[in-house]
């Protein structure tokens, strides 16, 4: 009896094992990826992601520097340090840089603002170093190879004051300021402003300095501005004699319009209703909106009020310097339209 039960149990086990070996699994109807004709439900091996090797931090006499960008420059991100790395020293703890730097960072310096001092060279140095105003650089009116640095680029200098451009304000926080020694303007008997010229050797200094700053911080053309652009009416510098077109043509610095586009708009305006429309509230409102789109701060009043005239004047000083009276003429408006087409507000 015991032997009989043993053989029955053994037979059952063998039959079970043998059956499992010969079972053919049923195929399931898996969704198919039409792009490569593979079953979506089939697991594929995912390659391991390797962390890129970062350049080493450089050390010089115990001071640390990181001079390589590993971030996405197309997004205006930049991890490079143009000075020594500033690090906390918490009491009782150690700061390590095992994971330095993160790619998610960029520069504070997003604007370049140009000024004139309205003083001679010696008084400009005194004013910018011994008083409550400053700039990062001062370009003298001396024909030599020197440019004076006054403030570290990593620090805020007090050059812009109350200021706005597009959606940004208080541009001291995000800008580098260049002061240029120039006497500014005098006023003649009729109240007209007479601005001083800039010598070519001085402009070469300004252009070389501006080019270096713009390239290092990836500052876009729309963010290279006059003090008068960011503070219309309150400031006039660097004035209509400053050669913005020369900086654009010869050094690729800042904004300028395409002459062909401007001529096309001028032809349209001359054959249109500009003269009959220019003093109507809807047209004025449109012009104010367009000045806002370029970057200027102006209220949408629908009137040629004093604020709007000062903004138009600041625009003329930069882009249409042969006219600087704050009155919107055909040439000024065609220039505005050409700039808006080339540099649309984002």
KAWO-V819039 format. One line per field, one symbol per residue. ss: DSSP state (H for helix, E for strand, C for the rest). psi: psi as a letter, one per 30 degrees, with the letter a starting at -180 (. if undefined). A space follows every 10 residues. Layout:
ss = ???
psi = ???
This chain:
ss = CHHHHHHHHH HHHHHHHHHH HCCCCCCCCC CEECCCCEEC CCCCCCCCCC CCCCCCCEEE CCEEECCCCC CCHHHCCCCC CCCCCCCCCC CCCCCCCCCC CCCCCCCCCC EEEEEECCCC HHHHHHHHHH CCCCCCEEEC CCCCCCCEEC CCCCCCCCCC CCCEECCEEC HHHHEEEEEE CCCCEEECCC CCEEECCCCH HHHHHHHHHH HHHHHHHCCC HHHEEEHHHH CECCECCCCC CCCHHHHHHH HCCCCCCCHH HHHHHHHHHH CCCHHHHCCC HHHHHHHHHH HHHHCCCCCC CCCCCHHHHH HHHHHHHHHC CCCCCCCCCH HHHHHHHHHH HHCCCC
psi = eeeeeeeeee eeeeeeeeef fgkjkkkkjk kkjfeghlke fkklkkkkkk kkkkllkkkj hfkkkjgkkg ajffggkkfk kgalkkklik kglkklhfgk lkfilalejf lkkkllfgll eefeeeeffg aglllelkjl gkiagkkkke kkfflklife ajlkkbgkli fefglkkjkk jkfbllkafg gkkjkklkle eeeeeeeeee eeeeeeghkl efgjllefef ikeekflglf fkieeeeeef fhkakllkee eeeeeeeeee gbheefffgk eeeeeeeeee eeeefkjkki fglileeeee eeeeeeeefi ffkhfgkjle eeeeeeeeee eeikk.
